[in-house]
Amino acid sequence: QPQSCLLVFPGAGARPLRDVLDPGVKHLILVDATWRFAREMAAVPEKDDPLGCIRRVELSPPPETRPVFVVRKPMLLAREEEEQWGFSTAEAAALAIDEVAQLRRTP
């Protein structure tokens, strides 16, 4: 049931989690790979791609949140009004859990 899943990965087609999360969402999918390979796996899907029917979301970490677990150098994804950092899979999972918990508590 693709409607019960969200693919957590920043990039083309990703919307903020807070705009997409609804009571029907039961699963968050995170891509665990180097940034290079993760980008390929989460790229805007082809027609027959199994991830093609899963909505893409990006996280909204608290301001000033920076990656801590660094195997290589942290990935700066964008410089807008606020810098957008790439997090490790473990950090993204923790941030996603926090964000979902906060959004589900808010009426």
Secondary structure, DSSP 8 states (H G I E B T S, - for coil): -GGGEEEE--STT-EEHHHH--TT--EEEE--S-HHHHHHHTSS--TT-GGGGSEEEE----TT------SS--EEEEESSSEEEE--HHHHHHHHHHHHHHHHH--
